[in-house]
Amino acid sequence: MADPIRVVIVDDHSIFRSGLRADLDGVIEVVGEAADVASAVSVISAAEPDVVLLDVHLPGAEGDDATGGESVIHGVGATATRFLALSVSDAAEDVVRVIRAGARGYITKGSSGAEVSQAVQVVAGGDAVFSPRLAGFVLDAFGAVAGETAATGDELDRLSAREQEVMRLIARGYAYKEVAAELFISIKTVETHVSSVLRKLQLSSRHELTAWASERRLL
């Protein structure tokens, strides 16, 4: 049996932390909780979890402009722990700021326990994950930084029409099952297309695919 994914939940509402803990899959082990920036930094540093489920707005943020999520990530510093923002906010500025600070994903509190559990597993595995509507904020923000690089014809020519459809949805943050539903194909077929896309573009992860597509303004 695989080792559980060790998680710390950071949110200033105890009832939300309790509910989330109860809803997470059995492959996830909650090893700590915190309600503000200072306690979060302390708990994360001590527990060294695989993933932190992090609310964006927390008490104790440093500076008037900083969000609590940013302050926690900066306070913990360099670490192997990955951060997944889980917030009621779907404001573009909140999404972009916490991703710039170092979070590997952002999902909203409207997500189900199964969806949060899946997102934790994706982030723990090294990939990025976003609620589909929020992915565009990140792609727009980081695409603007990357510049207006155009996709070359031979890059896209490597992909079939179906692979291009799958590539765009995956790069936007869609889960495999969401891509399958959108394109009326099986999850196994989606997995096959994703593997082919990554191989043809010489990329190693969904995170790299998102950056690749964003830089080329394909989304």
C-alpha positions in Angstrom: 0.0 0.0 0.0 1.3 3.4 -1.0 2.2 5.9 1.8 -0.5 8.4 2.5 -0.2 12.0 1.3 0.5 14.1 4.3 -1.5 17.4 4.4 -1.8 20.5 6.6 -5.0 22.4 6.4 -4.7 26.2 6.9 -8.0 28.1 7.2 -9.3 30.5 9.9 -12.7 28.7 10.2 -12.5 25.6 12.4 -15.8 24.3 11.1 -14.5 24.3 7.6 -11.3 22.6 8.6 -13.3 19.9 10.4 -15.6 19.3 7.4 -12.8 19.2 4.9 -10.8 16.7 7.1 -13.8 14.5 7.1 -14.4 14.7 3.3 -10.8 13.9 2.2 -10.0 10.5 0.7 -8.4 7.8 2.8 -5.1 8.2 0.8 -4.7 11.6 2.5 -3.5 12.0 6.1 -4.1 15.4 7.8 -1.0 16.0 10.0 -1.8 19.5 11.2 -4.1 22.5 11.1 -3.6 26.2 11.5 -5.9 29.3 11.6 -3.5 32.2 11.0 -0.2 33.0 9.3 2.1 32.6 12.3 0.7 29.2 13.4 0.6 28.0 9.8 4.3 28.7 9.4 5.1 27.0 12.7 2.9 23.9 11.9 4.2 23.5 8.4 7.8 23.8 9.4 7.4 21.2 12.1 5.2 18.7 10.2 6.9 19.1 6.8 3.8 17.9 4.9 3.6 16.9 1.3 0.9 19.4 0.5 -0.7 22.4 2.3 -4.3 23.3 1.6 -4.1 27.0 2.1 -6.8 29.6 2.3 -5.8 32.9 0.6 -7.1 35.3 3.2 -5.8 34.7 6.7 -5.3 36.8 9.9 -1.7 37.9 10.4 -0.7 38.9 6.8 2.5 40.9 6.6 1.9 44.3 5.0 -1.3 46.0 3.9 -1.1 44.6 0.4 -0.2 41.0 1.2 -2.7 38.2 1.5 -2.4 35.6 4.3 -1.6 32.9 1.7 1.3 34.8 0.3 2.7 35.5 3.8 2.5 31.8 4.7 4.4 30.7 1.6 7.0 33.4 2.1 7.3 32.6 5.8 7.9 28.9 5.2 10.6 29.6 2.6 12.3 27.0 0.4 10.8 23.6 1.1 9.7 20.4 -0.6 6.1 21.1 0.5 3.7 22.1 -2.2 0.9 24.6 -1.7 -2.6 24.3 -3.0 -4.8 27.3 -2.5 -8.4 26.5 -1.5 -10.4 29.7 -1.2 -13.9 31.1 -1.4 -12.4 33.9 -3.6 -12.3 33.5 -7.3 -11.0 37.0 -7.9 -8.3 37.2 -10.6 -5.9 39.2 -8.3 -6.1 36.6 -5.5 -5.4 33.8 -7.9 -2.5 35.4 -9.6 -0.9 36.7 -6.4 -0.8 33.4 -4.6 0.5 31.5 -7.7 3.2 34.1 -8.1 4.1 33.5 -4.4 4.7 29.8 -5.2 1.4 27.9 -4.9 1.1 25.0 -7.4 -2.7 25.3 -7.8 -5.9 27.1 -6.9 -9.4 25.6 -6.4 -12.5 27.1 -4.9 -14.3 26.1 -1.8 -17.3 25.1 -4.0 -15.3 22.0 -4.9 -16.4 18.6 -3.5 -14.3 16.5 -1.1 -13.5 14.2 -4.0 -12.4 17.1 -6.2 -10.2 18.5 -3.4 -8.7 15.0 -2.8 -7.9 14.6 -6.5 -6.3 18.1 -6.7 -4.1 17.2 -3.7 -2.9 14.1 -5.4 -2.2 16.0 -8.6 -0.2 18.7 -6.8 1.6 16.1 -4.6 2.6 14.4 -7.9 4.3 17.6 -9.1 1.7 18.9 -11.5 -0.4 22.1 -11.3 -4.2 22.2 -10.9 -6.8 24.9 -11.2 -10.5 25.1 -11.2 -11.3 25.4 -15.0 -12.6 29.0 -14.8 -9.6 30.2 -12.8 -7.0 28.7 -15.2 -7.5 31.6 -17.6 -6.5 34.2 -15.0 -3.1 32.4 -14.6 -2.6 31.9 -18.3 -3.3 35.5 -19.1 -1.1 36.8 -16.3 1.9 34.6 -17.0 1.4 34.8 -20.8 1.7 38.5 -20.6 5.0 38.2 -18.8 6.3 35.6 -21.3 5.5 37.9 -24.2 3.7 37.5 -27.5 5.6 34.5 -28.8 3.6 32.9 -31.6 3.2 29.2 -32.0 5.2 27.9 -34.9 3.3 25.8 -37.4 5.6 22.8 -37.2 5.0 22.5 -33.4 1.2 22.3 -33.8 1.6 20.1 -36.9 3.1 17.4 -34.6 -0.3 17.1 -33.0 -3.5 15.6 -34.5 -6.7 17.7 -34.3 -8.0 15.7 -31.4 -4.6 16.0 -29.6 -4.8 19.8 -30.0 -8.3 19.8 -28.4 -7.1 17.7 -25.5 -4.0 19.8 -25.1 -5.9 23.1 -24.8 -8.3 21.7 -22.2 -5.6 20.0 -20.1 -3.5 23.2 -20.2 -6.5 25.2 -18.9 -6.6 23.0 -15.9 -9.4 20.5 -16.7 -9.2 17.2 -15.0 -9.1 14.1 -17.2 -12.7 13.2 -16.5 -13.8 16.8 -17.4 -11.9 16.5 -20.7 -13.5 13.2 -21.4 -17.0 14.6 -20.8 -16.3 17.7 -22.9 -15.0 15.7 -25.9 -17.3 12.6 -25.4 -14.4 10.2 -25.2 -13.2 7.9 -22.4 -10.8 8.8 -19.6 -8.4 6.2 -20.9 -8.4 7.8 -24.4 -7.7 11.2 -22.7 -4.7 9.7 -20.9 -3.4 8.2 -24.2 -3.7 11.6 -25.9 -2.0 13.5 -23.1 0.9 11.0 -23.1 1.2 11.5 -26.9 1.1 15.3 -26.6 3.8 15.4 -23.9 6.0 13.1 -25.9 5.6 14.9 -29.2 6.2 18.3 -27.6 9.1 17.0 -25.5 7.4 18.1 -22.2 7.4 16.2 -19.0 4.3 17.3 -17.1 0.9 19.1 -17.3 2.6 22.1 -15.6 5.1 22.4 -18.5 2.3 22.0 -21.0 0.4 24.8 -19.4 3.4 27.1 -19.6 4.1 26.0 -23.2 0.5 26.7 -24.3 0.4 30.0 -22.4 3.6 31.3 -24.0 2.2 30.6 -27.4 -1.2 32.2 -26.8 -3.0 29.0 -27.6 -5.7 29.3 -25.0 
